[in-house]
Amino acid sequence: MIAYFFFALTASEMGLSPIIQALIVLSSVVFIVGFAKSSRENEYKKLMDSFIERKEEAD
């Protein structure tokens, strides 16, 4: 009965070659780093300051 809780497919059973596995890992790392970098740069205060400056320039 316990064996049913630990059922999983290995990467080779899913048809994932080592190259595809490396590509998945690399893409995941790039996404996480890019998301963290963009989140840091797009803080609420910076966005609001930018919006206010643009609105003043338009007037």
N, C-alpha and C positions, 0 to 999 in steps of 0.2 A: 504493500500500500504506500509506503514512503517513496518508492521509486517514481511514482506518478508526479510527485511534487518537484522532482529534480530533472524532469524531462526537458531537454533542449537539443537543438540541432547545432552541429559544429559548422564552422565556416565552409569546410569542404563539402559537407552535405548540402549546403545551400548553394553551392556552385561559385563560391567566392575565391578567386585566386589570390595569392599573396600580393600581386600588383594592385588588384581592386581593393583589397583590405588596406594597403598603404595609402591609396588614393582617398578612401573614406576617412581614414585617420587624419591625413593632411588637410583635407577639406574641412573637417570638424575643427581642427586647431585654427585654421585661417579664419573660419567664421567666428569662433569665440573671441579671438584676438581682435578682429575687426569690429565686432559688436561692442566689446569693452572700450575700444578706442573711440568709436563714434559716440557712445553713450557719455563718455567723459567730456568730449568736445561739445556736445549738444545739451549742455545744462540749461535748465529753465531760465536762469538769469541772463545768460548769453543770448538765448533766443529772444527773450523779451526786449533786451537792449537793442538787438539788431532790428527787431520789428519797429520799435519806437523811432530809431534813427531813420529807417526807410520811410516811415510815415511822415516825418518832419521834412525830409528831402522832397517828397512829393508835393507838399503844400507850397 
